[in-house]
Amino acid sequence: MLVLRKGVLRTFSFKFANLNCSLRMEHSASIINAEDKTDLYHNCFNPNLLRGNVAFVTGGGSGIGYSITEVLMRHGCKTVIASRNKEKLEKAANSLKQLTAQDCYPLVMDVRKPDQIMSAVDSALGRFGRIDFLINNSAGNFLCPASNMSFNAFKTVMEIDAQGTFNVSKVLFDKYMKDHGGVIVNISATLQLRGVPFQAHASSAKAAVDTLTKCLAVEWGRLGIRVVGVAPGPTGDTEGLNRLGKAGNMQYETSQNIPLGKIGNKLDIGYSILYLLSPVASYITGHTMVVDGGDWMTSNHFGLMKPNSNL
């Protein structure tokens, strides 16, 4: 229903499938997320949207991956979080369970090692009996001119981002999704959309991820598997943006160059993924959604640094 009074939009609401969204001028009751910030988006979605489903999130113990996991759990989803750091994973899982009252299963795994992935997926299936969603979020990055980069450094980022995304997708395909369908979300970036100094390694890896998203979507679509991507732009309170902050006043410069005039937050990414996992997005596959406020079209933040910068 749309109600206009004296030119002011009061309420706009809609329901579609299992999605229930309301946007209001007045302040609506909201939850407080793990970072003690008001979650302004929470009431836009039915809290049972993903109930009965299980998500496998690589790199889910920290950063954007943690926020993605929190958003999914707040909407009824059970989760598996997987990475190499056991202590960090267990701490994150306990925190997420307390915040959301949903089950979160931490598993130690290196996305570069198929045998570890197989063991982790077997363990997850043994616990939950299903894995409906895969979020390929594990990544490696750092600022370094290509001329100063070691061969091993470039190889490592490619292995974590590109090879790792394929490894986990392939194992989950073999062990569950080829017979049951599902949704795979590959976390990409916007670096590869233009030439970016100091990011030859990460840009190359994410370009590979974007291509993999398209190829798997075509090959696996008839089996009921959707493969999509999300490409975050500059995102606040993340390790990547904090590293930029060490290079002068780049965080401020970044926000000034974004068409929407602000740096995004981790919930922007989490809720974009929630949408892609929902029934509303059931006809979307092979597409990578850019979530950056328009940044990639107007900005070249690394270009603000001196070409001879000693990083």
C-alpha positions as CSV (number, residue, x, y, z in Angstrom):
1,M,0.0,0.0,0.0
2,L,1.3,3.5,-0.9
3,V,0.0,6.4,1.2
4,L,1.0,10.0,0.3
5,R,0.1,12.8,2.7
6,K,1.2,16.3,2.0
7,G,3.8,15.0,-0.4
8,V,5.5,12.8,2.2
9,L,5.9,9.1,1.7
10,R,4.7,7.5,4.9
11,T,4.7,3.8,4.2
12,F,5.6,1.5,1.4
13,S,5.3,-2.2,2.0
14,F,5.1,-5.3,0.0
15,K,5.0,-9.1,0.3
16,F,6.4,-11.5,-2.2
17,A,6.9,-15.3,-1.6
18,N,8.6,-15.5,1.7
19,L,9.8,-11.9,1.7
20,N,8.1,-9.3,3.8
21,C,9.5,-5.8,3.6
22,S,8.5,-2.5,5.1
23,L,10.2,0.9,4.7
24,R,9.0,3.7,7.0
25,M,9.9,7.3,7.6
26,E,9.4,6.8,11.4
27,H,12.0,4.8,13.4
28,S,11.1,1.1,13.5
29,A,12.1,-1.4,16.1
30,S,15.5,-2.9,15.1
31,I,18.0,-5.4,16.5
32,I,21.5,-4.6,17.5
33,N,24.1,-6.5,15.5
34,A,27.3,-8.1,16.6
35,E,29.2,-4.7,16.3
36,D,26.7,-3.0,18.6
37,K,25.2,-1.1,15.7
38,T,21.5,-0.8,14.8
39,D,20.5,-3.2,12.1
40,L,18.3,-0.9,10.0
41,Y,17.6,-3.6,7.4
42,H,16.4,-6.4,9.6
43,N,12.7,-5.7,9.5
44,C,12.7,-5.7,5.7
45,F,12.8,-9.5,5.7
46,N,10.8,-12.2,7.2
47,P,12.9,-13.6,10.1
48,N,11.9,-17.2,9.0
49,L,13.0,-16.5,5.4
50,L,15.8,-19.2,5.5
51,R,14.4,-21.5,8.2
52,G,15.2,-25.1,7.5
53,N,18.2,-24.3,5.4
54,V,21.9,-24.7,6.0
55,A,24.7,-22.5,4.7
56,F,28.4,-23.3,4.4
57,V,30.4,-20.1,4.7
58,T,34.2,-20.1,4.1
59,G,36.0,-17.4,5.9
60,G,32.9,-17.0,8.1
61,G,34.8,-16.4,11.4
62,S,35.7,-12.8,10.8
63,G,35.1,-9.6,8.7
64,I,32.5,-9.6,6.0
65,G,32.1,-13.4,6.3
66,Y,31.1,-13.1,10.0
67,S,28.5,-10.4,9.1
68,I,27.1,-12.5,6.3
69,T,26.8,-15.5,8.6
70,E,25.1,-13.4,11.2
71,V,22.5,-12.1,8.7
72,L,21.7,-15.6,7.5
73,M,21.3,-16.9,11.0
74,R,19.1,-14.0,12.0
75,H,16.7,-15.2,9.2
76,G,16.5,-18.8,10.4
77,C,19.5,-20.4,8.7
78,K,21.8,-22.9,10.4
79,T,25.4,-22.4,9.4
80,V,28.8,-23.9,9.0
81,I,31.8,-21.6,9.2
82,A,35.1,-22.8,7.9
83,S,38.6,-21.4,7.9
84,R,42.1,-22.3,9.1
85,N,42.1,-20.6,12.5
86,K,40.4,-22.9,15.0
87,E,40.4,-20.5,18.0
88,K,38.9,-17.6,15.9
89,L,36.3,-20.0,14.5
90,E,35.2,-21.3,17.8
91,K,34.9,-17.9,19.3
92,A,32.9,-16.6,16.3
93,A,30.6,-19.7,16.4
94,N,29.8,-19.2,20.1
95,S,29.2,-15.5,19.6
96,L,26.9,-16.1,16.6
97,K,24.9,-18.8,18.5
98,Q,24.3,-16.4,21.4
99,L,23.3,-13.5,19.1
100,T,20.9,-15.5,17.0
101,A,19.8,-18.6,18.8
102,Q,20.7,-20.6,15.7
103,D,23.2,-23.5,15.3
104,C,26.6,-22.5,14.0
105,Y,29.2,-25.3,13.4
106,P,32.9,-24.3,13.2
107,L,35.2,-26.5,11.0
108,V,38.9,-26.1,10.5
109,M,39.7,-26.2,6.8
110,D,42.1,-24.8,4.2
111,V,40.3,-24.0,0.9
112,R,43.5,-24.9,-1.0
113,K,43.4,-28.5,0.2
114,P,40.6,-30.7,-1.3
115,D,41.1,-33.5,1.3
116,Q,40.4,-31.1,4.1
117,I,37.4,-29.7,2.3
118,M,36.0,-33.2,1.8
119,S,36.4,-34.0,5.5
120,A,34.7,-30.7,6.5
121,V,31.8,-31.2,4.1
122,D,31.3,-34.8,5.3
123,S,31.3,-33.5,8.9
124,A,28.7,-30.8,8.1
125,L,26.5,-33.2,6.3
126,G,26.8,-35.6,9.2
127,R,25.6,-32.9,11.5
128,F,22.8,-31.3,9.4
129,G,22.0,-33.7,6.7
130,R,22.0,-31.0,4.1
131,I,23.9,-27.9,2.7
132,D,21.6,-25.6,0.7
133,F,23.9,-22.6,0.3
134,L,27.6,-22.2,-0.2
135,I,29.2,-18.8,0.4
136,N,32.8,-18.7,-1.0
137,N,34.2,-15.9,1.0
138,S,37.8,-16.9,1.7
139,A,40.3,-14.5,0.2
140,G,43.8,-13.2,0.5
141,N,45.1,-9.7,-0.3
142,F,47.7,-7.1,0.4
143,L,49.0,-3.9,-1.2
144,C,52.1,-4.6,-3.3
145,P,53.4,-3.3,-6.7
146,A,53.7,-6.1,-9.2
147,S,57.4,-5.3,-9.7
148,N,58.0,-6.0,-6.0
149,M,55.8,-9.1,-5.7
150,S,57.3,-12.5,-5.3
151,F,56.2,-15.4,-7.4
152,N,54.9,-17.2,-4.4
153,A,52.9,-14.2,-3.2
154,F,51.0,-14.0,-6.5
155,K,50.5,-17.8,-6.5
156,T,49.1,-17.8,-2.9
157,V,46.4,-15.3,-3.6
158,M,45.4,-17.1,-6.8
159,E,45.2,-20.3,-4.9
160,I,43.1,-19.0,-2.1
161,D,40.7,-16.9,-4.1
162,A,40.3,-18.6,-7.5
163,Q,41.4,-22.2,-6.8
164,G,39.8,-22.2,-3.4
165,T,36.5,-21.1,-4.8
166,F,36.6,-23.9,-7.4
167,N,37.7,-26.5,-4.8
168,V,34.9,-25.9,-2.3
169,S,32.3,-25.6,-5.1
170,K,33.4,-28.8,-6.7
171,V,33.4,-30.8,-3.4
172,L,29.9,-29.5,-2.5
173,F,28.7,-30.3,-6.0
174,D,30.0,-33.9,-5.8
175,K,28.8,-34.6,-2.3
176,Y,25.4,-32.9,-2.2
177,M,24.3,-30.2,-4.7
178,K,24.3,-32.3,-7.9
179,D,21.5,-34.4,-6.4
180,H,19.7,-31.7,-4.4
181,G,20.3,-28.4,-6.0
182,G,21.4,-25.2,-4.1
183,V,22.8,-21.8,-4.4
184,I,26.5,-20.9,-4.6
185,V,27.5,-17.3,-3.9
186,N,31.1,-16.3,-4.8
187,I,32.4,-13.2,-3.1
188,S,34.2,-11.1,-5.7
189,A,35.5,-7.5,-5.8
190,T,35.5,-4.5,-8.1
191,L,39.3,-4.3,-8.6
192,Q,39.2,-6.4,-11.8
193,L,36.7,-4.0,-13.4
194,R,39.5,-1.5,-14.1
195,G,43.3,-1.3,-13.9
196,V,44.3,-0.9,-10.3
197,P,47.8,-0.4,-9.1
198,F,49.2,-2.6,-6.3
199,Q,46.4,-5.2,-6.9
200,A,47.6,-7.3,-9.9
201,H,47.3,-10.4,-7.8
202,A,43.9,-9.9,-6.3
203,S,42.4,-8.4,-9.5
204,S,43.6,-11.4,-11.5
205,A,42.1,-13.8,-8.9
206,K,38.8,-12.1,-8.7
207,A,38.5,-11.9,-12.5
208,A,38.9,-15.7,-12.5
209,V,36.2,-16.0,-9.8
210,D,33.8,-13.9,-11.9
211,T,34.4,-16.1,-14.9
212,L,34.0,-19.2,-12.8
213,T,30.6,-17.9,-11.6
214,K,29.4,-17.7,-15.2
215,C,30.7,-21.1,-16.3
216,L,29.4,-23.0,-13.3
217,A,26.0,-21.3,-13.7
218,V,25.8,-22.5,-17.2
219,E,27.0,-26.1,-16.5
220,W,25.0,-26.7,-13.3
221,G,21.8,-24.8,-13.9
222,R,19.9,-27.8,-15.2
223,L,20.6,-29.5,-11.9
224,G,18.8,-26.8,-9.9
225,I,22.0,-25.0,-8.9
226,R,22.2,-21.3,-9.1
227,V,25.7,-19.7,-9.1
228,V,25.9,-16.0,-8.4
229,G,28.5,-13.5,-7.2
230,V,28.6,-10.4,-5.0
231,A,31.3,-7.8,-5.5
232,P,31.7,-5.5,-2.5
233,G,33.2,-2.1,-2.9
234,P,34.9,-0.1,-0.1
235,T,33.4,-1.5,3.1
236,G,33.9,0.0,6.5
237,D,35.4,-1.8,9.5
238,T,37.2,-4.3,7.3
239,E,40.9,-5.2,7.2
240,G,41.1,-4.1,3.6
241,L,39.8,-0.6,4.2
242,N,41.9,-0.3,7.4
243,R,45.0,-1.0,5.3
244,L,44.0,1.8,2.9
245,G,43.6,4.1,5.9
246,K,47.3,3.7,6.5
247,A,48.0,5.4,3.1
248,G,47.2,9.0,3.9
249,N,43.6,10.2,4.0
250,M,42.3,7.6,1.5
251,Q,39.2,6.6,3.4
252,Y,37.9,10.1,3.4
253,E,38.9,10.5,-0.3
254,T,37.2,7.2,-1.0
255,S,33.8,8.3,0.5
256,Q,33.9,11.6,-1.4
257,N,34.3,9.9,-4.8
258,I,31.5,7.4,-4.3
259,P,28.3,8.5,-6.2
260,L,26.1,7.7,-3.1
261,G,28.6,9.7,-1.0
262,K,29.4,7.1,1.7
263,I,31.4,4.0,2.3
264,G,29.4,0.8,2.6
265,N,29.1,-1.4,5.6
266,K,29.2,-5.2,6.1
267,L,25.5,-5.5,6.5
268,D,25.1,-4.1,2.9
269,I,26.9,-7.2,1.8
270,G,25.1,-9.6,4.1
271,Y,21.7,-8.4,3.0
272,S,22.6,-8.5,-0.7
273,I,23.4,-12.1,-0.2
274,L,20.3,-12.8,1.7
275,Y,18.3,-11.4,-1.2
276,L,20.2,-13.6,-3.7
277,L,19.4,-16.7,-1.5
278,S,15.8,-15.9,-1.2
279,P,13.0,-17.1,-3.5
280,V,12.7,-13.6,-5.0
281,A,16.0,-14.2,-6.8
282,S,15.2,-17.7,-8.0
283,Y,15.6,-16.6,-11.7
284,I,19.0,-15.0,-11.2
285,T,22.2,-17.0,-12.0
286,G,25.6,-16.3,-13.6
287,H,25.4,-12.7,-12.5
288,T,27.8,-10.9,-10.1
289,M,26.0,-8.1,-8.2
290,V,28.2,-5.1,-7.5
291,V,27.5,-3.6,-4.1
292,D,29.6,-0.4,-3.9
293,G,27.4,2.6,-4.1
294,G,28.5,3.2,-7.7
295,D,32.2,3.4,-6.7
296,W,33.7,1.4,-9.5
297,M,32.3,3.7,-12.1
298,T,33.9,6.9,-10.8
299,S,36.8,6.1,-8.6
300,N,40.4,4.8,-8.7
301,H,41.4,5.0,-5.1
302,F,44.8,3.3,-5.4
303,G,45.5,5.8,-8.2
304,L,45.5,8.5,-5.5
305,M,48.7,7.0,-4.2
306,K,52.0,8.0,-5.6
307,P,53.2,5.7,-8.4
308,N,56.5,5.2,-6.7
309,S,54.9,4.5,-3.3
310,N,57.0,2.0,-1.3
311,L,54.4,-0.4,-0.1
